[in-house]
Amino acid sequence: ERILAFMSLGIALLSILCFFAIIIGTWSGMTIEDFGSGIWPFVALLPNIGLPLAFVLIITLLVITWVRRRRANQASS
């Protein structure tokens, strides 16, 4: 569970940082052609994949936690 939590947090933070990098790059005068070379295609694609993946990981973590707590409550009853 701890690994799943850190994975979701790390992916979400990395995606948000990439999102802000795109905003800062656009603000500094980069054009759409500039975003097509180097590492920029990866930076532009990461929030599109990373944020939904982090959301799915968080939902998975919640379901795992709920199931574990329900089993613990049933065992104690």
Secondary structure, 3 states (H helix, E strand, C coil): CHHHHHHHHHHHHHHHHHHHHHHHHHHCCCCCCHHHCCCHHHHHHHHHHHHHHHHHHHHHHHHHHHHHHHHHHHHHC
